[in-house]
Amino acid sequence: MGQHAQAIREKHTARNVTLIVLAVLIVPSLEVGNISYKLVQRLGHADAVGPILQGIACPVNDLSRGCSIEDVYRMIAITANQAIAAKANK
């Protein structure tokens, strides 16, 4: 992903285009998800949101004890959107 992102950045820098590089991590458990997204956030100096849980009957997501108010705000928005989508699919 790093080389691909660099190639995109070089191609579009001359056009003054703002780039947003997104990545999705799929992990086997909640514990691994918590560790993974925090590593990406802290070591990559990136905005990270997660973990976002899938496959549960109702919209439910997880926040760590050390989360910021920004983390809470983002997770509320994601969970609300999941609830809207679940209601629309019924």
N, C-alpha and C positions, 0 to 999 in steps of 0.2 A: 504494500500500500504506500510506503514512503516514496519509492521511486515514481510511482504513478502520480501521486500528489505533486511531486516536484515537477514532473513533466507538464502537468496541467498548469501549475503556477507560472512556469516559464513561458508557456504558450500564450497565456492570457494577461500577463503583467503589462504588456505594451498597450492593452486596451482598457486599462484601469477598471478591470472587472473584480468585484469582491468575490472571493472564493470561499465556499463552505465545504469542507471535507467531512463526510459523515461515515461513521463506522458502526457496525452492529456486532456485538459479541454474543455468541450463543454458548451458554455454559450449562453443565449438568446439574448444578445445585445452587441454592440461594447463597450459601457460604462462598462458593467460588465466584459467583456473580458480584457479591459485595467487594471481595478482594480485587477482582479484575477491573471493575469500573473505577475504584478508588486509585488503583495503580495508573490507569490511563489518565485520570484527572490530575493526579499530582505529579507524575513523572513527565507527562506530555504537555503539561500546562494547558489542558483542554477543558472545555465545558463538558461535563459528563452528567448524564441523568440515568438513574437506575438504582437497583435492578427493577425492570418492568416484568411482572409475572404474566405468563400466558397459560391458557388451558384450565382456568378456574371458572366455575359457573358465574361468579359475580366479580366485578372489577375490584381487585385487591392488589395493593403494591406495598413495598417495604421501604422504610426509612431507618437509617441507623441512628443510634443515640447521639452521635457527634455531627449530625447533619446541620446545615445552615438554614436560615430562613428562606434563602433562595432555593435550596433543595426541596423544602416543603412546598413552596409555591409552584415549582415546576411539576412535582409529583401530583399535586392536587389537580393541576390542569390536565395532565395525562390521564389520571384516573377518571376525571369528569368526562373526558372525551371517550374513554372506554365504556363508561356507563351509557352515554348517549348512543354510541354505536350498538351496544347490546340491546338497548330498548328498541332501536330501529329495526333490528334483526328478528325481533319476536313476532 
